[in-house]
Amino acid sequence: MPSTEGRAPDPRPARTRAAIFAAARDLSATDGEVTVNALARRAGVSRAAFYSHFSGLDDLMGAILRTMFDLQYARAVEMAADGRTTQEMVQSSVATMVAYVERHHAFLRGALDWKSSHSTYLILVTTLSGLHVNALKRVADQMPPQIPMEQTARYFAGGTLDVLIQWLVETGGDAHAGKELADSGLTEVILRLLPSWYTGLQPQDPIPADLVVGDLFADTLTRDD
């Protein structure tokens, strides 16, 4: 049997995943019905090819949303290397998440209508909760001792997601009509709702203007992860 050592990796799986991501983005942004059949047709692949990469719509949505968490993690690593505080990382994480949602408004608004199960939302809450737990452990000495860490993390995650989803719903009509969306102000809203011992921001403190690095968002819905 010929050796595969040194052989370049097969690019076809990456192209298939990228095509499926692009199909999901396009169908969601144009109010198309998102089903496995529709995705396969739009992506130009077979149902079998779709299922070779994803177990279903929940799995696909989870893979797409992981890009958002990857961005948050990448930014946190950069900030840690620069010696920034945990509270500054929390601020940046919120701003990065909001910027991601704003950038991909059409896709995420359309994705709310996917015929997927509630498990996608629960997975999202659990994943975001895990990020909050990691941050809370780093500020445990400032955290009120009477509140449990796991439930606090889940409360922060669920509340943040609810605010973001509500904004997507409220602005869906304007976006569909082609109107330019105004600055959402969501970063400040969420940071003000989180406790000051967690964000490092007092009520009178201005929100830092340089929390997000813009080029983190290049091709986040089409790249192969």
PLY file of the C-alpha trace (Angstrom):
ply
format ascii 1.0
element vertex 225
property float x
property float y
property float z
element edge 224
property int vertex1
property int vertex2
end_header
0.00 0.00 0.00
1.45 3.42 -0.93
2.58 5.55 1.99
0.52 8.62 2.85
3.38 10.19 4.80
3.99 13.73 3.65
0.81 13.78 1.57
-1.23 16.97 1.72
-4.54 16.63 3.64
-7.67 16.08 1.56
-9.28 19.53 1.08
-12.74 18.13 0.26
-14.07 17.80 3.84
-13.12 21.41 4.56
-14.82 22.57 1.37
-17.97 20.61 2.23
-18.17 22.11 5.72
-17.58 25.60 4.35
-20.31 25.09 1.74
-22.77 23.92 4.41
-21.93 26.91 6.64
-22.44 29.26 3.69
-25.75 27.57 2.82
-26.96 27.97 6.42
-25.99 31.63 6.37
-27.66 32.31 3.02
-30.91 30.47 3.79
-31.24 32.09 7.21
-30.49 35.58 5.93
-33.06 35.29 3.12
-35.84 33.73 5.21
-35.43 30.40 3.47
-36.64 27.32 5.31
-33.64 25.65 6.90
-33.85 21.87 6.74
-31.20 19.26 6.04
-32.60 18.79 2.53
-32.58 22.53 1.84
-29.06 22.91 3.18
-27.76 20.02 1.11
-29.36 21.41 -2.05
-28.01 24.92 -1.45
-24.55 23.61 -0.58
-24.49 21.27 -3.58
-23.84 18.19 -1.48
-25.76 15.02 -0.69
-27.67 14.33 2.51
-25.09 11.65 3.23
-22.31 14.24 2.93
-24.15 16.54 5.34
-24.56 13.75 7.90
-20.92 12.78 7.56
-20.10 16.16 9.14
-23.11 16.94 11.35
-25.64 14.79 13.17
-28.41 17.31 12.44
-29.40 20.97 12.69
-28.55 21.18 16.39
-25.03 19.93 15.73
-24.60 22.34 12.81
-25.77 25.32 14.86
-23.46 24.31 17.69
-20.51 24.19 15.28
-21.34 27.62 13.90
-21.78 29.23 17.31
-18.50 27.74 18.54
-16.80 30.33 16.33
-18.15 33.00 18.66
-16.68 31.32 21.72
-13.40 30.74 19.88
-13.21 34.49 19.29
-13.85 35.22 22.96
-11.17 32.73 24.00
-8.62 34.04 21.48
-9.13 37.59 22.71
-8.82 36.50 26.35
-5.53 34.73 25.61
-4.17 37.89 23.99
-5.24 40.01 26.93
-3.79 37.58 29.47
-0.48 37.70 27.63
-0.62 41.49 27.89
-1.14 41.27 31.66
-4.73 42.51 31.62
-7.01 41.79 34.57
-9.79 39.21 34.68
-12.35 42.02 34.87
-10.93 43.52 31.67
-11.21 40.11 30.02
-14.86 39.90 31.12
-15.52 43.31 29.57
-13.86 42.24 26.32
-15.72 38.93 26.26
-19.08 40.69 26.48
-18.09 43.22 23.81
-16.83 40.49 21.49
-20.04 38.51 21.84
-22.18 41.58 21.14
-20.06 42.54 18.13
-20.38 39.02 16.74
-24.17 39.11 17.09
-24.35 42.55 15.49
-22.12 41.53 12.57
-24.12 38.38 11.87
-27.54 39.82 12.61
-29.25 38.48 9.46
-27.99 34.95 9.98
-28.70 34.79 13.71
-32.15 36.37 13.37
-33.04 33.80 10.71
-31.58 31.00 12.81
-34.17 31.70 15.50
-36.72 30.14 13.12
-34.76 26.94 12.49
-36.64 23.72 13.17
-34.10 22.65 15.74
-34.67 21.46 19.26
-34.28 23.35 22.53
-31.03 21.47 23.11
-29.13 24.00 20.96
-30.03 26.78 23.39
-29.19 24.62 26.41
-25.80 23.74 24.91
-25.17 27.43 24.27
-26.05 28.34 27.85
-23.87 25.54 29.20
-20.89 26.54 27.05
-21.16 30.20 28.00
-21.64 29.22 31.65
-18.35 27.34 31.50
-16.56 30.49 30.36
-18.14 32.40 33.23
-17.10 29.73 35.74
-13.49 30.07 34.59
-13.65 33.83 35.07
-15.45 33.58 38.41
-12.75 31.28 39.76
-10.20 33.99 39.00
-12.17 36.61 40.97
-13.39 34.26 43.72
-11.89 36.49 46.42
-14.17 39.34 45.29
-17.28 37.21 44.79
-19.91 37.41 47.57
-19.51 34.17 49.55
-23.23 33.47 49.85
-23.89 32.96 46.13
-23.06 29.61 44.43
-20.59 29.82 41.57
-22.21 27.36 39.14
-25.68 28.91 39.38
-24.21 32.41 39.17
-22.40 31.50 35.96
-25.57 30.04 34.47
-27.56 33.12 35.50
-25.04 35.41 33.80
-25.07 33.23 30.66
-28.84 32.91 30.38
-29.46 36.59 31.06
-26.91 37.69 28.46
-28.34 35.38 25.81
-31.88 36.54 26.52
-30.91 40.20 26.06
-29.18 39.37 22.76
-32.08 37.26 21.47
-34.61 39.94 22.36
-32.59 42.49 20.39
-32.50 40.17 17.37
-36.28 39.79 17.52
-36.98 43.49 18.02
-34.74 44.57 15.14
-35.74 41.81 12.73
-38.36 43.90 10.95
-36.06 46.86 10.33
-33.26 44.62 9.11
-35.61 42.76 6.75
-36.79 46.10 5.37
-33.20 47.03 4.56
-32.90 49.71 7.22
-29.49 50.30 8.73
-29.47 49.21 12.34
-28.52 51.86 14.86
-25.84 51.25 17.45
-27.42 48.70 19.76
-25.70 49.82 22.95
-25.88 46.18 24.05
-22.33 46.05 25.35
-23.04 48.79 27.87
-26.44 47.31 28.78
-25.00 43.87 29.56
-21.94 45.20 31.37
-24.15 47.43 33.53
-26.39 44.47 34.37
-23.46 42.35 35.53
-22.16 43.09 39.05
-19.31 45.57 39.40
-17.18 43.10 41.35
-17.22 40.93 38.22
-16.75 43.57 35.50
-14.56 45.99 37.43
-16.86 48.81 36.33
-18.55 51.10 38.80
-21.85 52.79 37.78
-20.08 56.07 37.10
-17.26 54.49 35.04
-17.36 54.94 31.25
-17.37 51.82 29.08
-13.93 51.37 27.47
-14.12 52.06 23.74
-11.44 49.59 22.60
-12.75 46.27 23.90
-12.93 44.37 20.59
-10.38 43.78 17.85
-12.32 44.08 14.59
-10.34 41.65 12.44
-11.32 38.78 14.73
-14.54 38.60 12.73
-13.18 37.90 9.25
-15.03 35.00 7.60
-16.33 33.60 10.90
-19.33 31.89 9.27
-17.51 30.32 6.34
-14.17 29.12 7.63
-13.60 25.47 8.43
-12.98 24.86 12.13
0 1
1 2
2 3
3 4
4 5
5 6
6 7
7 8
8 9
9 10
10 11
11 12
12 13
13 14
14 15
15 16
16 17
17 18
18 19
19 20
20 21
21 22
22 23
23 24
24 25
25 26
26 27
27 28
28 29
29 30
30 31
31 32
32 33
33 34
34 35
35 36
36 37
37 38
38 39
39 40
40 41
41 42
42 43
43 44
44 45
45 46
46 47
47 48
48 49
49 50
50 51
51 52
52 53
53 54
54 55
55 56
56 57
57 58
58 59
59 60
60 61
61 62
62 63
63 64
64 65
65 66
66 67
67 68
68 69
69 70
70 71
71 72
72 73
73 74
74 75
75 76
76 77
77 78
78 79
79 80
80 81
81 82
82 83
83 84
84 85
85 86
86 87
87 88
88 89
89 90
90 91
91 92
92 93
93 94
94 95
95 96
96 97
97 98
98 99
99 100
100 101
101 102
102 103
103 104
104 105
105 106
106 107
107 108
108 109
109 110
110 111
111 112
112 113
113 114
114 115
115 116
116 117
117 118
118 119
119 120
120 121
121 122
122 123
123 124
124 125
125 126
126 127
127 128
128 129
129 130
130 131
131 132
132 133
133 134
134 135
135 136
136 137
137 138
138 139
139 140
140 141
141 142
142 143
143 144
144 145
145 146
146 147
147 148
148 149
149 150
150 151
151 152
152 153
153 154
154 155
155 156
156 157
157 158
158 159
159 160
160 161
161 162
162 163
163 164
164 165
165 166
166 167
167 168
168 169
169 170
170 171
171 172
172 173
173 174
174 175
175 176
176 177
177 178
178 179
179 180
180 181
181 182
182 183
183 184
184 185
185 186
186 187
187 188
188 189
189 190
190 191
191 192
192 193
193 194
194 195
195 196
196 197
197 198
198 199
199 200
200 201
201 202
202 203
203 204
204 205
205 206
206 207
207 208
208 209
209 210
210 211
211 212
212 213
213 214
214 215
215 216
216 217
217 218
218 219
219 220
220 221
221 222
222 223
223 224
